[in-house]
């Protein structure tokens, strides 16, 4: 049971990074129609990253306010794979709820005060910034300067993200 769930989580993790290359590949096609500079893709990328960060920061709040089941049900609307794995999650939910009652989760300020937390956050921010910039730049460069189709550029940039995932799990 655990290995199936772990495989699904791993596939979901990989799939999170693959769409990152779409903006860089699609932007050269969209940008002339919108009449804006190429550099505006960076602003869009920051907005997307900001939304991801905000949703991460508020996830603990919503889980405690609405409960794990409701938050999961809301987020399942996008990845259809989770719909088929809900029985795996429900089987453990009774035990998890009993354990959750015993443990009080740390607040964000408490987490940040943990030893080394600030260094980890800075390192993670730098890594994510570098990865997003490289993915965005690579596909835009391929389309604008090398004449590669947006579709092929998106595939190549997706391979970059996939390689980063492989590199993190040797």
Backbone as CSV, one residue per row, in Angstrom:
resi,resn,N_x,N_y,N_z,CA_x,CA_y,CA_z,C_x,C_y,C_z
1,UNK,0.815,-1.194,0.000,0.000,0.000,0.000,0.862,1.263,0.000
2,UNK,1.889,1.259,0.896,2.725,2.443,0.990,3.509,2.677,-0.291
3,UNK,3.962,1.624,-0.925,4.757,1.808,-2.140,3.903,2.352,-3.281
4,UNK,2.647,1.961,-3.351,1.756,2.509,-4.383,1.544,3.999,-4.136
5,UNK,1.276,4.338,-2.886,1.062,5.736,-2.534,2.329,6.553,-2.780
6,UNK,3.478,6.005,-2.445,4.748,6.694,-2.675,4.986,6.919,-4.167
7,UNK,4.673,5.934,-4.981,4.833,6.080,-6.434,3.918,7.173,-6.979
8,UNK,2.695,7.230,-6.488,1.762,8.261,-6.940,2.236,9.638,-6.510
9,UNK,2.720,9.758,-5.290,3.240,11.037,-4.801,4.443,11.460,-5.642
10,UNK,5.323,10.522,-5.964,6.507,10.834,-6.759,6.107,11.317,-8.156
11,UNK,5.151,10.633,-8.787,4.682,11.058,-10.108,4.031,12.438,-10.040
12,UNK,3.259,12.690,-8.975,2.645,14.003,-8.815,3.716,15.076,-8.655
13,UNK,4.787,14.766,-7.918,5.876,15.724,-7.719,6.550,16.057,-9.048
14,UNK,6.807,15.036,-9.847,7.431,15.261,-11.153,6.519,16.105,-12.027
15,UNK,5.223,15.803,-12.016,4.295,16.523,-12.885,4.137,17.982,-12.488
16,UNK,4.469,18.332,-11.250,4.382,19.730,-10.833,5.377,20.602,-11.591
17,UNK,6.550,20.084,-11.892,7.581,20.881,-12.539,7.481,20.921,-14.051
18,UNK,6.849,19.950,-14.656,6.826,19.894,-16.117,6.132,21.090,-16.771
19,UNK,5.022,21.614,-16.233,4.392,22.773,-16.887,5.194,24.069,-16.782
20,UNK,6.218,24.104,-15.941,7.005,25.328,-15.788,7.623,25.781,-17.105
21,UNK,7.906,24.870,-17.976,8.541,25.236,-19.247,7.545,25.804,-20.249
22,UNK,6.268,25.656,-20.001,5.261,26.115,-20.963,5.301,27.623,-21.134
23,UNK,5.425,28.368,-20.042,5.445,29.832,-20.147,6.595,30.288,-21.029
24,UNK,7.780,29.757,-20.814,8.928,30.171,-21.609,8.772,29.842,-23.083
25,UNK,8.155,28.714,-23.379,7.975,28.326,-24.782,6.804,29.064,-25.429
26,UNK,5.755,29.312,-24.660,4.574,29.962,-25.229,4.730,31.485,-25.292
27,UNK,5.535,32.049,-24.416,5.646,33.504,-24.344,6.095,34.144,-25.658
28,UNK,7.074,33.607,-26.379,7.444,34.240,-27.648,6.286,34.290,-28.655
29,UNK,5.346,33.362,-28.557,4.187,33.394,-29.446,3.130,34.372,-28.950
30,UNK,2.993,34.481,-27.626,1.970,35.343,-27.031,2.400,36.807,-26.995
31,UNK,3.651,37.033,-26.713,4.180,38.367,-26.452,3.939,39.351,-27.598
32,UNK,4.151,39.000,-28.876,3.871,39.972,-29.939,2.386,40.310,-30.047
33,UNK,1.525,39.312,-29.807,0.089,39.566,-29.885,-0.383,40.489,-28.768
34,UNK,0.279,40.394,-27.608,-0.080,41.258,-26.487,0.583,42.626,-26.590
35,UNK,1.628,42.727,-27.425,2.321,43.995,-27.605,3.132,44.416,-26.386
36,UNK,3.732,43.454,-25.721,4.542,43.747,-24.528,5.945,43.191,-24.735
37,UNK,6.929,43.668,-23.959,8.303,43.160,-24.109,8.449,41.710,-23.641
38,UNK,9.492,41.050,-24.095,9.784,39.674,-23.703,9.985,39.584,-22.192
39,UNK,10.530,40.633,-21.601,10.844,40.616,-20.167,9.610,40.492,-19.280
40,UNK,8.426,40.743,-19.800,7.210,40.614,-18.991,6.974,39.172,-18.565
41,UNK,7.582,38.216,-19.252,7.447,36.804,-18.851,7.977,36.602,-17.433
42,UNK,9.014,37.357,-17.074,9.541,37.281,-15.714,8.500,37.688,-14.687
43,UNK,7.752,38.742,-14.975,6.687,39.185,-14.066,5.595,38.143,-13.911
44,UNK,5.227,37.525,-15.014,4.214,36.467,-14.953,4.736,35.294,-14.138
45,UNK,6.003,34.966,-14.342,6.611,33.876,-13.583,6.622,34.186,-12.089
46,UNK,6.901,35.430,-11.722,6.889,35.836,-10.309,5.477,35.721,-9.737
47,UNK,4.474,36.099,-10.503,3.082,35.986,-10.038,2.725,34.520,-9.805
48,UNK,3.122,33.644,-10.709,2.854,32.213,-10.548,3.561,31.678,-9.308
49,UNK,4.835,32.038,-9.150,5.589,31.582,-7.980,4.987,32.139,-6.696
50,UNK,4.567,33.401,-6.732,3.931,34.007,-5.558,2.668,33.274,-5.165
51,UNK,1.862,32.901,-6.149,0.655,32.120,-5.853,0.985,30.786,-5.215
52,UNK,2.048,30.150,-5.692,2.474,28.874,-5.119,2.925,29.056,-3.675
53,UNK,3.686,30.104,-3.425,4.171,30.364,-2.066,3.014,30.678,-1.134
54,UNK,2.100,31.524,-1.573,0.956,31.887,-0.725,0.106,30.659,-0.413
55,UNK,-0.139,29.822,-1.420,-0.942,28.624,-1.158,-0.228,27.685,-0.192
56,UNK,1.103,27.614,-0.280,1.855,26.776,0.657,1.764,27.306,2.073
57,UNK,1.868,28.625,2.223,1.817,29.216,3.553,0.441,29.067,4.208
58,UNK,-0.618,29.090,3.406,-1.958,28.997,3.963,-2.498,27.576,4.028
59,UNK,-1.771,26.609,3.500,-2.291,25.242,3.475,-2.528,24.695,4.880
60,UNK,-1.622,24.950,5.809,-1.790,24.468,7.178,-3.034,25.078,7.811
61,UNK,-3.262,26.363,7.578,-4.444,27.044,8.117,-5.727,26.390,7.598
62,UNK,-5.794,26.173,6.288,-7.003,25.602,5.712,-7.213,24.146,6.121
63,UNK,-6.132,23.411,6.276,-6.264,22.025,6.725,-6.855,21.983,8.125
64,UNK,-6.403,22.877,8.996,-6.931,22.882,10.365,-8.337,23.464,10.433
65,UNK,-8.637,24.416,9.560,-9.964,25.036,9.567,-11.017,24.147,8.909
66,UNK,-10.687,23.582,7.743,-11.645,22.793,6.979,-11.508,21.291,7.193
67,UNK,-10.331,20.864,7.599,-10.076,19.433,7.721,-9.373,18.915,6.477
68,UNK,-8.649,17.852,6.671,-7.858,17.288,5.585,-8.723,16.828,4.421
69,UNK,-9.843,16.212,4.734,-10.711,15.684,3.678,-11.219,16.760,2.740
70,UNK,-11.681,17.882,3.293,-12.228,18.947,2.441,-11.144,19.607,1.601
71,UNK,-9.983,19.857,2.205,-8.891,20.469,1.450,-8.441,19.532,0.339
72,UNK,-8.348,18.256,0.656,-7.967,17.280,-0.356,-9.006,17.228,-1.469
73,UNK,-10.284,17.227,-1.087,-11.341,17.176,-2.093,-11.295,18.381,-3.017
74,UNK,-11.001,19.546,-2.462,-10.904,20.762,-3.279,-9.728,20.676,-4.244
75,UNK,-8.596,20.230,-3.750,-7.405,20.186,-4.602,-7.426,19.038,-5.604
76,UNK,-8.274,18.039,-5.364,-8.349,16.882,-6.256,-9.017,17.219,-7.574
77,UNK,-9.708,18.341,-7.625,-10.368,18.707,-8.874,-9.374,18.789,-10.030
78,UNK,-8.145,19.170,-9.740,-7.153,19.280,-10.813,-6.495,17.944,-11.135
79,UNK,-5.811,17.301,-10.208,-5.168,16.036,-10.583,-6.115,14.849,-10.417
80,UNK,-6.623,14.354,-11.492,-7.599,13.265,-11.470,-7.038,11.987,-10.850
81,UNK,-5.755,11.836,-10.834,-5.147,10.642,-10.265,-5.503,10.479,-8.793
82,UNK,-5.580,11.577,-8.081,-5.891,11.495,-6.659,-7.293,10.952,-6.391
83,UNK,-8.202,11.145,-7.331,-9.554,10.620,-7.150,-9.508,9.103,-6.982
84,UNK,-8.638,8.454,-7.738,-8.552,7.003,-7.671,-7.766,6.512,-6.455
85,UNK,-7.024,7.404,-5.806,-6.220,6.991,-4.655,-6.852,7.373,-3.315
86,UNK,-8.011,7.994,-3.320,-8.646,8.377,-2.059,-8.838,7.206,-1.094
87,UNK,-9.168,5.999,-1.559,-9.279,4.895,-0.597,-7.980,4.636,0.162
88,UNK,-6.840,4.832,-0.469,-5.562,4.658,0.223,-5.390,5.687,1.337
89,UNK,-5.866,6.901,1.093,-5.741,7.952,2.093,-6.742,7.735,3.229
90,UNK,-7.962,7.331,2.909,-9.015,7.170,3.920,-8.686,6.073,4.914
91,UNK,-8.020,5.031,4.456,-7.706,3.907,5.331,-6.883,4.355,6.530
92,UNK,-6.004,5.296,6.325,-5.134,5.772,7.395,-5.684,7.003,8.108
93,UNK,-6.800,7.578,7.636,-7.259,8.859,8.171,-7.702,8.765,9.628
94,UNK,-8.319,7.652,10.041,-8.763,7.536,11.432,-7.580,7.578,12.389
95,UNK,-6.550,6.801,12.084,-5.354,6.812,12.922,-4.655,8.164,12.878
96,UNK,-4.623,8.773,11.710,-3.952,10.066,11.564,-4.689,11.144,12.364
97,UNK,-6.024,11.111,12.370,-6.784,12.105,13.130,-6.543,11.939,14.625
98,UNK,-6.454,10.696,15.111,-6.185,10.470,16.529,-4.790,10.965,16.896
99,UNK,-3.803,10.717,16.015,-2.451,11.191,16.269,-2.376,12.711,16.176
100,UNK,-3.186,13.294,15.281,-3.180,14.736,15.105,-3.697,15.435,16.359
101,UNK,-4.653,14.809,17.044,-5.173,15.386,18.274,-4.086,15.467,19.338
102,UNK,-3.175,14.511,19.351,-2.101,14.484,20.340,-1.025,15.516,20.026
103,UNK,-0.790,15.797,18.743,0.293,16.676,18.337,-0.259,18.034,17.922
104,UNK,0.330,19.078,18.434,-0.048,20.420,18.026,0.934,20.858,16.952
105,UNK,0.458,21.251,15.769,1.385,21.664,14.712,2.074,22.977,15.071
106,UNK,3.277,23.140,14.571,4.033,24.367,14.788,3.479,25.479,13.914
107,UNK,3.454,26.672,14.441,3.049,27.820,13.637,4.230,28.219,12.745
108,UNK,3.968,29.081,11.771,5.035,29.512,10.867,6.177,30.212,11.617
109,UNK,5.883,31.126,12.554,6.999,31.730,13.306,7.800,30.695,14.106
110,UNK,7.137,29.674,14.637,7.852,28.637,15.385,8.750,27.820,14.463
111,UNK,8.264,27.551,13.273,9.068,26.797,12.305,10.300,27.598,11.905
112,UNK,10.121,28.897,11.669,11.242,29.738,11.250,12.288,29.855,12.357
113,UNK,11.878,29.744,13.616,12.820,29.823,14.727,13.609,28.530,14.930
114,UNK,13.241,27.459,14.253,13.996,26.217,14.388,15.423,26.425,13.892
115,UNK,16.401,25.756,14.507,17.794,25.922,14.069,17.972,25.506,12.603
116,UNK,18.563,26.382,11.830,18.849,26.086,10.429,17.694,26.354,9.481
117,UNK,16.522,26.693,9.979,15.350,26.883,9.110,15.555,28.051,8.145
118,UNK,16.123,29.137,8.628,16.325,30.303,7.755,17.308,29.975,6.631
119,UNK,18.354,29.246,6.952,19.325,28.866,5.916,18.682,27.964,4.870
120,UNK,17.861,27.042,5.319,17.178,26.141,4.390,16.221,26.929,3.501
121,UNK,15.488,27.870,4.073,14.550,28.671,3.289,15.273,29.524,2.249
122,UNK,16.387,30.128,2.632,17.160,30.939,1.682,17.712,30.051,0.563
123,UNK,18.264,28.910,0.933,18.786,27.987,-0.079,17.699,27.496,-1.022
124,UNK,16.546,27.160,-0.472,15.430,26.682,-1.297,14.943,27.789,-2.228
125,UNK,14.851,29.011,-1.710,14.436,30.138,-2.537,15.420,30.354,-3.687
126,UNK,16.710,30.298,-3.387,17.723,30.478,-4.437,17.636,29.376,-5.485
127,UNK,17.474,28.132,-5.028,17.372,27.022,-5.976,16.138,27.179,-6.860
128,UNK,14.995,27.480,-6.254,13.760,27.622,-7.036,13.863,28.779,-8.024
129,UNK,14.466,29.873,-7.595,14.639,31.023,-8.496,15.517,30.661,-9.684
130,UNK,16.608,29.981,-9.406,17.520,29.576,-10.475,16.843,28.595,-11.434
131,UNK,16.130,27.629,-10.903,15.455,26.651,-11.744,14.378,27.311,-12.609
132,UNK,13.576,28.182,-12.009,12.510,28.851,-12.768,13.094,29.766,-13.843
133,UNK,14.144,30.492,-13.495,14.779,31.387,-14.461,15.381,30.598,-15.617
134,UNK,16.069,29.516,-15.303,16.684,28.705,-16.359,15.629,28.080,-17.269
135,UNK,14.553,27.569,-16.684,13.492,26.981,-17.498,12.807,28.004,-18.384
136,UNK,12.536,29.172,-17.827,11.892,30.240,-18.597,12.817,30.753,-19.691
137,UNK,14.085,30.984,-19.353,15.032,31.498,-20.319,15.291,30.493,-21.437
138,UNK,15.463,29.210,-21.074,15.853,28.207,-22.063,14.840,28.104,-23.188
139,UNK,13.567,27.974,-22.845,12.580,27.803,-23.911,12.370,29.085,-24.697
140,UNK,12.401,30.242,-24.037,12.283,31.507,-24.782,13.466,31.692,-25.723
141,UNK,14.669,31.361,-25.259,15.873,31.492,-26.081,15.780,30.587,-27.311
142,UNK,15.316,29.356,-27.096,15.226,28.423,-28.224,14.262,28.930,-29.289
143,UNK,13.149,29.516,-28.857,12.153,29.993,-29.826,12.612,31.288,-30.485
144,UNK,13.077,32.247,-29.688,13.400,33.571,-30.224,14.724,33.629,-30.981
145,UNK,15.734,32.912,-30.495,17.073,33.043,-31.094,17.486,31.860,-31.959
146,UNK,16.914,30.718,-31.739,17.316,29.530,-32.499,16.249,29.071,-33.491
147,UNK,15.081,29.705,-33.460,14.035,29.378,-34.428,13.376,28.023,-34.219
148,UNK,13.485,27.497,-33.024,12.863,26.204,-32.717,11.380,26.440,-32.429
149,UNK,10.535,25.517,-32.818,9.101,25.686,-32.576,8.822,25.712,-31.073
150,UNK,7.736,26.396,-30.710,7.380,26.520,-29.294,7.118,25.150,-28.679
151,UNK,6.537,24.265,-29.448,6.235,22.918,-28.946,7.529,22.157,-28.610
152,UNK,8.498,22.204,-29.522,9.770,21.515,-29.286,10.533,22.160,-28.129
153,UNK,10.482,23.491,-28.045,11.161,24.189,-26.952,10.552,23.806,-25.605
154,UNK,9.232,23.685,-25.552,8.572,23.290,-24.307,8.977,21.876,-23.909
155,UNK,9.088,20.989,-24.881,9.520,19.618,-24.592,10.949,19.602,-24.053
156,UNK,11.822,20.384,-24.668,13.223,20.431,-24.214,13.330,21.001,-22.808
157,UNK,12.595,22.069,-22.534,12.630,22.663,-21.201,12.012,21.716,-20.168
158,UNK,11.018,20.946,-20.569,10.433,19.950,-19.657,11.456,18.881,-19.314
159,UNK,12.289,18.518,-20.273,13.359,17.560,-19.992,14.346,18.128,-18.973
160,UNK,14.574,19.443,-19.019,15.437,20.093,-18.032,14.849,19.908,-16.631
161,UNK,13.551,20.153,-16.481,12.881,19.998,-15.179,12.912,18.529,-14.760
162,UNK,12.640,17.638,-15.687,12.655,16.204,-15.381,14.043,15.764,-14.932
163,UNK,15.081,16.289,-15.577,16.446,15.958,-15.181,16.750,16.456,-13.778
164,UNK,16.261,17.639,-13.428,16.468,18.155,-12.071,15.815,17.227,-11.050
165,UNK,14.656,16.702,-11.347,13.971,15.772,-10.446,14.777,14.484,-10.320
166,UNK,15.288,14.001,-11.431,16.099,12.779,-11.398,17.367,13.008,-10.588
167,UNK,17.962,14.194,-10.738,19.200,14.505,-10.035,19.005,14.559,-8.526
168,UNK,17.809,14.972,-8.100,17.543,15.070,-6.670,17.309,13.691,-6.037
169,UNK,17.013,12.695,-6.848,16.727,11.350,-6.353,17.679,10.348,-6.993
170,UNK,18.952,10.328,-6.579,19.926,9.450,-7.237,19.656,7.983,-6.981
